[in-house]
Amino acid sequence: MSKNQIRVQYSGFIIFASQILSIATGLIFTLLLTRNMNTSEYGIWTNIFDYTGYFALFSGVLPFWATRFMARGKEGTVKTSTLAQLSIALVSTVAYFPAIILITNAIGTQAYLLIYLIAGLYVFNFYMVAIFEGVLRSIRPQVIGYGLLIEEAVKVAIALTVIVGLGQLFLGAILALVVSALVQVVFYVWLLRGEFKQKTNWRYLKEWFKGSAVIAYSSIGGQLVSFVLVLLFYYGGSNTRAYYQAAFTFTNIIGFSASLAFALYPKLLAKTCPDEQVEVSFRTVMMLAIPLSTITMVMATSFLTILNIAYAVAWPVVIALTLDALVVLVSQFYGSCLMGAEAFDAEGKISLRQLVKSKIFKVFTLTYVQAAIALPLTYFVLTALPVAGSVQAALDVIVISLGVHLSTFIGLYLFMRKSIRLPVAWKSITKYVLASVLMGIVLIVVPTTSTLLFTVAKAVAGLAIYIALLLAIDKQARELLNLILEEIRGTLRQLTSKNNGFQGKNDVLTSEN
């Protein structure tokens, strides 16, 4: 499929559907951990991945340019970027091992050193998944959803085997993550096997590395912001980190809405995306982000309870983190539009001077502004102010994050609004909010659930109420539903025609025999 043939809404719904299905497998995996670990152990488990990100700093450098080059039809992009990414992945993984030994000694988690070491392989897989998804995003974005489902299925299978079957909790969890990601990498290699037949174009590397300093600049900024989580663990304690992660388990689902516009970026790069498509994409993202946020906040206690009754007290953390996730979602959508509009590298040449002056650099600088505000405030709150318990500590840190994300997004938008405006269909957004509020009222009236089955059923029923209300009051929602049904019918017709073709061939062979 060429870049011009990418269907934004179709690809987005495939990936979104895959992510929704992955909620089930992800919840099974999380329940295996939270119901077998105490809050302190779960905090240590999440802390493992607070450090892997620092060794994956450069994982996004080549994928960023590979996506842009692939969207513009530059031959040899896949093979060249894969070989270069493989080299960086090996160096980063080797560097991780001695460093993590020093880190575990410093924070007092030496008893879990083996688990921290195995996580180094997770770093390697992270690099390879990033490069393959980067190039696939420009040609076949929907298959990334299939890769996610394969990874999730393998992860749960291994976790059940090792954790339940062999009784190895931490070992089973880390092996599940590492092996499942490796299977995902193999799947992507198989999908791209034809691309590897093209010649390597090392000239691309010269251009990519020319712009790599700016991408590394972005990655470092992102990790500076995430250092808030390290402070949360070190000064707030493992329980505080556990409460944060328990809340993130559910608020992370809100970000799935962004996948509905996943294919918009390569279309913008290829200059094959009409302006109205941007508005439609944003409207579609918010159509699901708003009700998902409402369900998460209203059912916060129930969601935390199904993980473990010990996490139920962290419901304020869920509400605050939900609001933060919604702000981040809008900010990321706008940032993606800004970067997609840049065309200085359209001819396969990257000028560092132009890159520094571009909208891309301004988006990347945003994380440094956020870190400069969030880190000292977080340190001050956790060390200088009296904090009434782990839940309050986590809540305070999230409120800081929410304020920083909201203020920096507003600042970026005001600064860049003359270049690109965020297309907001306020009439549609109002309908989404109204339908979500009515749904939320119904969910509040229904008794609070505490079991997995009833909680999931209540959430699904709430989403069904929202969809019914929206279809009744919003014409565009009805048109979108018809589009989805048509896509499904079209896919079924294609499968049927293929099966009939195979059957016809078999009939011919039978008659000849």
N, C-alpha and C positions, 0 to 999 in steps of 0.2 A: 504493500500500500504506500503510495506516495504521500508527501506532506499535504498536497492539495486534496487528497481523498479522506483525510482525517475528519471524522464526524465528532464535533466537540461534545454534544449532548449524549450521543450513543456511547462514546468512549468513557465519558464521565460517569454515566449510569452503570456501566459494566464494573468500573473500579469501585464505585460507591457500593454496589450490590455485594462485591467481593469483601469489602471492608465490613459491611453489615453482617455477612455470614461469618466473618472472622471474629465477631464479637463473641459468638458461642464458644469457639475454640479458645479464644483468649481468656474468657471467663473460666473455662474449665482449668486452664493452666494456672490462672491466678488463684482459684479456689484450692487447688492442690497445695499451693504455697501458704496462703493465709490461714487455712484450716489445719495446717501441720506445723507452722512456725508461730512463735509468740511475736509480739510487736517488735521486740528488740531484734530478733533474728531477721524479721522481714525488713527492718531498717538497714541491717547489714547487707542483706541481699541486694536491695536497691542501690546501696552505696557503691557496690562493685561497678555499676555502670555510670557512676558519677565521674569515674576516671578514664574509662575507655574512650570517651569523647575527646579527651585531650590528645590521644594518640591517633585519632581519626581526623585530626585538624585539617589535613590536606585531602581528605576523601572527596570533597566536593570541587576541587580545583579543575580537574580534567572533565568530570561530568558536566560542569557548567558550560564549558566551551564545546564539548562533544555534542550536547543537545543543540546548541546554536548552529554548529557546522552541519550536523546531520539534517536539521530542519531545512537547511539551504542546499542540500543535495551534494555535499562535498564527499567524493569517493575516497575510500580508505580510512574514513573516520573511525569506524568500529575497531578495526585491527590495530591501528596506530594507538588509539586511546587505551585499548585493553592492555597492550604490552607495557605501555608507560605506567598505567595504574597498577599493574601487577608488581612492577619494580618498587613503586612507592609503598604499596601494601606490605611487601616483605620487609622493607627497612623499618617501617613503623611498628610492625609486629615484633621484630627482634628488639627494638628499643623499649618496647613495653615491659618485657620480662624483668630486667634488672631494676627498672624504675618502680614497678609495682611491689617488689620485695621491700624497697626502702619505704614506700608509702604505707604498707601494712604494718611495718614496725613502728612508724610514726603515729598511726592512729589506733594502734592496739588491736588489730584484727588478724594477727599472725596465725591464729587457729584455723582461719579460712584461706590460707595462702594458696593451697592447691586450686581452689575455686577461682580465686583472683587470677592465677596463672592461666588456667584454661580459657578464661575470658579474653586472653590475648588472641586466640583463634577467632573469637567473635569480631575483633578489630579487623582481622584479615578479610573475613567474609563481608564486613560492612563496606570496605573499599570496593570489593568486586561487585556486590549488588548495586552500589551507587553508580558505577560506570555503565553497567548493562541497562539499568533502568533509565539512565540519562539518555542513551541512544535510542532505546525502545520508545521513549516518550515522543520522539519526533517521527516515528514511522508506524508503530503499532501500540499505542498507549494502552489499549484495552487488555493486552496480554500481561501487563503488570499486575492486574487484578487476579489473573490465573496463577501467577507466581506467588502472590500472597496466600491464596488458598492452599496451594501445595505446601508452602512453608508452614502454615498453621496446622495442617493435618499431620505432617511429620512431627512437628513439635509436640503436639498432644500425645501422639502414639508413643514417642520415646519417653516423655514424661510419665505417662501411665505405666510403662514397662519398668522403668528404673526406680521411680518413686514408690509406686504402689507394689509392683512385683518384687523389687529387690530391697526396698526400704531405704534407699539412698536419696535423701531429700535434696541437699544442695548440689550434689554431684548430678543427680537426675535432671535438675532444673537447668544447670549450665550446659550439660550435654545436649539437652533438647534444643536449646537456643543455637548452639554451634552447629550441630548436625543438620538441623532443619534449614538453616541459612545456606549451608553448603549444598544441599539438594536444590535449593532455589537458584543458586549460582549455576549448577549443572543444567537446569532447565533453561535458563537464559542463554547459556552457551549453545544449547541445541537449537533454540529458536534463531539465533544469529549465525548459525554455521555457514550460511551462504555468504555473509558479509566478510567472513575471515578469508575467503578466497581472493579478495581484492588485495592489491599491493599496498604495502605500508607506505605512508607519505610522511616522512620525518620532518618535512617542511612545516607541517601543522604544529609539531611540537615546539618549534621555534616561536611560532605565534602564540601558542597556548602558554608557554612558560614566560613569554613576554608579559602576558596579562595575569600570570599566576600570583604575582605579588599582591594584586588587588583582591583576588579571590581568597588568598591566604589571610589577607587583612580582614575580610569578612568572617572567615572561619574563626579567627582568633577573637574577634569581637563577640561572636556567638558563644564561644566557650567562656569568655569573661562573664557574660550574663549568667550562664549556667553555673558559675562558681558559687552563686547564691545557694545552690543545693548542697555544696560541700560545707559551706558555713552553717547551713541548717543542720547537717548531721553532726559536725564537730562541736558546735556551741549549743545547739538545741537538743542533741542526743538522738540515739537511734529510733526512739519512739516517735519523736517529732518528724523525722524523715519518713517513718512508716505511715503516719497519718497523711502526710502530703501525698505519698505514692498511692495510698488507698483511694484518696479522692481523685487523683489523676487517672486512675484506672477507668473511671466513668466519664470524667470531663474530656478525656482524650477523644471520645467518640464524637464530640461536637466538631472536631477538626476534620472528621471524615467528610463533612459537607464540602470541603474544599476540593475533593476529588471530582465533584460534578463539573468543575472548571479546569480539570487537570490538562485537557488537550487544548485549552485556549492559548497557552504560552507558545507552543510551536506554531500555531496558526498566526499569532501576532508576528512571530519572527519571520515567517514565510510571506508575510504581507497578503495573506489570503483570508483574513478575518474582517468582515464588515463591522462598522462601529456598533450597530445594533446587537451584534452577537455578544459584545462585552456586557451590555446592559442585561441581556437575557441570561448570561452566565451568572452574573452577580445576583440577579433576582432568584435564579434557581438555587444557588448556594444558600441564600438567606431563607428560602422557602423551607429548607430542612434544618438549617442551623438554629433558627428561632424555636421551633417546637422541641427539638432535641435538648436545647438549653433549658426550656421550661420543664420538661420531664425530669431532667437531671436534678434541678433545684427542688422541685416539689417532692420527689421521691428519694432525696438524699439519704435519709435515715434508713430506708428500706434497702437501698443499694449497698450501703456500708454494712448493714446487718448480715446480708447474705455472704459477705466475705468472712466476717467473724464478728460476733456481738461486741467484741472489744473495740471495734472501729466505729460503732454507732455514734459515739460522742463527737466525732469529727464532722458532723453534718454542716456546721458553719464553714468549714474548710472547703467542702464541695461547692457550696453556693458561691463563695468568693472566687474559687478557681474556675467555676463555670463562666462567670462574668469576664474574667481575664481571658479565658479561651475564646470567647466571642469577639473581644476586642482584637486579639492576635489574629483571628481568622480574617477579619475585615482588613487589617493592616497588611497581612500577607497577600491578599488578593490585589490590593492597590499596588503593592511593591512589585508583584508579578507583571501587572500592566505597564508599570514604568519601565521595567527591564525589557519587556517584550517590544516596546516602542523604539528602543535604541537600535540603530542600524549602522553604527560606525564600523562594525566587523562583517558587514554583509558580503564583502568581496573576499573574505578569508584572510584578511590582514588586520592585525590588532595594533593600534597605536596606543602606547601607554599614556601619552599625553591626553589623547582624546578620551581614554577610559577614565582617567582621573577627573576629567571635566564632565563626565556623563552622568545621567540619572542613576545608572547602576551604582556608581561610587557613592552617591548620596544615600541610596538605600542601604548600602553596606555600612556607612558611617553611623547609621541610626543605632546599631547595637552598642557602639562605644558610648554614645550619649546615655543609653539606657544603663550600661554597666557603671558609668561614672556616677549616676544617681543612686542606683539600686544597691550596689555593694556597700558603700559606707553607711547607708541607712540601715541595711540589714544587719551589719556588724554592730551598729549602735544599739539597735533594738534588742538583739540577742545577748549583748554583753553589758550594756549600761542601764537598761531599763528593767524594772521588775516585771517578770512575765509569769502569769498564773497558769502554769502547766504547759504540756506539749501541744495541746490543741490551740491554745492562744498564741503560742510561738509560731506555729505553722500559719495561722490565720494572719498574724501581723506581717509576716514575710510576703504572703500572697497579696495582701492589701497594698503593700509597697509596690509589688510587681504590677498590679492592676493600674495603679496611679501612673507609674512610669510608662507602661505600654500605651495608655490612653493619651497622655500628654504628648509623647513623642509622635504618635500617629497624627494627632491634630496638627502638631507643628510641621510635620512632613507634608501633610495635605495642603495646609495654608501656603507653604513655601513653593509647592509644585503645582498648585491648582491651575495656573495659567498654561502649564504644559499638558497635563492630563487631568481631567476631572473624573471623580468616581461616579459612574452612572447609577443613580439611585431612583428607582421607581417607587416613590413614597406612597402612592396609593396602594400598590401591591404589598409593600412592607407593612402598612397599617392593617391590611387584611390578615397577614400572617400573624401579627401580634394579637389581633382580636381573636382569631381562631385559637391561638395558643393559650391566651388568658382563659377563655371558656373551657378549653381542655384542662387547664391547670386547676380550675375551680372544681371540676368533676373529680379529678384525681385526689384533691384535698378532702372532698366529702367522703370518698370511698375509704374504708378503714385501712390503716397502715399495715402493710404486709411484712412478714419476717422470714418467709421461706423462699427458696429459689424459684420454684414453680409459680407461686402466686405473684411474686414480684415481677417476673418476666411477663406473665400474663397481663398484669395491670399496666405495665409500660406499653406493651403491644396494643392493648385496648385503648390507651390514651392516644397513641399515634393514629389509630384507626378513627377515633373521634375527630382528631384534628383534620385528617384527610377528608372525612365526610363533610365537616363544616366548610373547609376550604373549597371543595368542589361545588358546594352550594352557593358560595358568595363570590368566587373568583373565576372568571372566564378563562384566563390564561392557565390556571391550574387544570381546567378541563381539557384545554388544548394540549397541555403537556402530557396528561394522562393518555389522550388519544395517540400522541406521538410515541409514547412508550409501548402501547398496545400494538401499534403498527410495526414498530421495530421487532417486537416479539413474533408477530405473525410473519414478518419478512424472514426472520431467522428460521422459523419453522418451515416455511416454504422452501428455503434453500436446502435445509436438511432433507426434506421430503424429496426434492428433485434429485439430490445426490443419491439417496437410497433407491429411487426409481431407476436412476442411471445404472447403478450397480446391479439392480435386479434385471434390467434389460440385457446387460452384458452376460449375466449368468444364464438367461433364457437362450441367448444366441449360442453360448458354448454348449448348453444342454442339447439343443436341436442339432448342432453339428456332430455331437457324439452319438 
